[in-house]
Amino acid sequence: MLRKFIFIGLATILVGFTLFFTALYYATYSEGTRTGELIKFSHKGYIFKTWEGELSQGLSGNKIFAFSILDNEEATIQKLRSLEGRYVKVTYEERYRTFPWWGDTKYFITNVSEEKSPIFNR
């Protein structure tokens, strides 16, 4: 009887953890776009190397949008690397939480395109 109780308890905990991490992996909180000047894009980390970047959304750089990008988004990574210092529009997904091997933020970029700056005519 005790073995059966322990087995059911452990199985319940295992199923609970599996459902929790599956929800974190697939669920998104919001999706949207942001525009700004791409002021930083880097590949950083000690144990887990992740792609991280920042958009300046204000005139003096006082409003910063920090984001991450998953390693499997190779085309978007190449676009971001070539557009650093330019005005861009990014499409993102906001997740409830993140894993250390995904990135530092909850915002993950899925697409990027160059936009005309409202301040400078480039």
Order of alpha helices (4+ residues) and beta strands (2+ residues): alpha-beta-beta-beta-alpha-beta-beta
